[in-house]
Amino acid sequence: GALFSFRDFRRIFLSTTIMTLGSGAFPMALAIVIIDSGGNATTLGLVMAAKMLSGTGLVIVGGVWADRLKRKHVMMGADFARGTLLIILVFVSGAHTPRYWMALVVFLIGIGDGFGAPASAAIVNSILPDELLQKGNVFRGVVSRLGGIIGPAIGAVAVALIGARLTFLVTATTCY
């Protein structure tokens, strides 16, 4: 059968597309919030490094969980946690809130990335037949690359139109 004739692949493809665009918008909003609250490039770099370190540091643990539990459940749990944390970020990203609260929430979002990414990468193997795996992974790769380009542009437009904190809320909806 054709790649998109598999209902589960269509769902994963659509959810991955939406999530990738939202993830690409997140750094744009975060940069504006940090700068607007008196932070500088170093602060932004440290906060983003916290996200990268937590996500990268726990990707192996996330992979083990994805192998032991249903990948769908690991993905859903990670997405729900990230969405909830993004909503919390709206409240801790005010100008008078210490930036370490933002850093902590962003660190926790990175942990969600560390659990969600391996499950998301491995789930295609469980929903497509072997002869379509390569095509399925190519499509996921294309979405990832395009999302890395289009997501920040969407984030910049969203920040300009509705502000950084509301952009966090919009990004949170992409997790659910």
N, C-alpha and C positions, 0 to 999 in steps of 0.2 A: 504494500500500500504506500501511498504518498505520505510524506513526513507529517503534514498537517491534518491527515485523516485520523491521527491518533489524538483523541480528546485530551488525554493527560498531557501530551506534549504541547498542544495548543494552550492549555492553561498555564503550564510552566513557562512557555515562551512569552505569553502576555504578562504574567506576573513578574518575570525577570526583566522585561522591557520597562514596565512601570517602576519597579524597584531601582533599576539602574539609572533611570532618569532622575528619580528622587535623590538617589545617593550622589549623583553628580551635582545637584543643586545645593546640597548641604554645605560644602566648603565655602561657597560664595556667601551664603547667609552667615556662616560662622565668622568669616573674616570681617564682615561689616559689623557684626555685634561686638566682636572683640575690639576693633578699632574705635567704634562709637563709645565703648565703655572705658576708654582711656588706655587700652592696651596698645602694644606696638607689634612690629613684625616678629620680634623674639617671642612675645607671648603667644601669638598665633602659631608660630612654629612649634613651640612646646606643647600647646594644646593638640595640634594635629599629630605631633609625634606620639603623644599619649595614646591617641586612637590607633595609630599604626602599630605601636609596640604591643598594645593589648590584643589587637586583632591578629597580628603575626605570631605573637607569643602563644596564643591559645588555638591556633588553627589546627595543630596536631591533636589537641584534646577534642576539639570540635569534630575532627575527622573520625576519631575513635567513637564518639557518641553517634555520629551519622552511620557508622558501620554496625553499631550495637542496637540502635533504636530505629524506628521507621524514619527514613530521611524526611519524609513529608512533615512529620511531627517536629523534628529538629528545626526544619526551615520555618515552620509556622511559629514555633516558640521563639526563635531568634528574631523573626520579623515583628512579632507582637512586642517583645522586649524593646527592640529598637524604636518602634513606633511610640511606645509608652515613654521611653527615655527622651525622645524628641519633644513630646508634649511637656515633660518636666523641664526640658531645656528652655522652653518659652518663659517659664517662671523664674529660672535661675540665671537668665541672661540679661537681667535688668542692669541699668547703669550703676546702681548702688549695691549690687550683689557682688561679693568677692569672686574674682575670676577662677579661684580654685574650685568653686562649685561647678562652674562650666566645665573645667578640665576634668573633674571627676565624672560628670555625666557623659562627656565625650569619650573618656576612657571606657566607661561601661558600654557605650554604643560600639566601640571597637571590639569588646568581648562578644557582643552579638554578631558582629561581622565574622569573628573567628569561628563561631559555631555555624552560622548560616552558609558561609561560602563553601565549605567542604560538602555539606549536605546538598546544596544546590548543584554543585559540579557533578556529584555522583548520581543524582536522581535520574538524569537522562539515561544512564545505563540500565536503569530498572524499568523504564517505560517504553523504550524503543527496541525493536529487534536489531540484532547485530548488523544487518546490512544497511540500516539507517543511522547507526550511531555516529558515523563520521559526518554525515549531513547535519544531524541534530547538533553536534558539537560545533560545527562551523557556524550554524545560525546563532547559537548562544555566544560564540566569539564575536560575531559581527555586532550583535546587540551590545555586548560589553564595550567594544571599541567605539561604536557610534554614541552610546550613552556617555562615554567619557568625554566626548566632544559636545554633544547636544545638551547634556545635563547641566554643565556649568553655564551655558548660554541661557537655558531656561531659568536657572537660579539667579543669574544677573538681572534678567527681565523681571522675575518675581520680586526680587529685592527692591528694584526701582519702582515697581507698581504698588506693592503692598507692604514693603518693609521686611527687614531680616527676620524679626521674631515671628511674623505671620507666615513667612516662608518656611520656618521650622514646622509650623502646623500643617502646611500643605505637604511638606516632605513626609511628615508623620502619616498622613493618609495613604501614601504610597506603600507603607509597610503593612497595612491592613487589608 
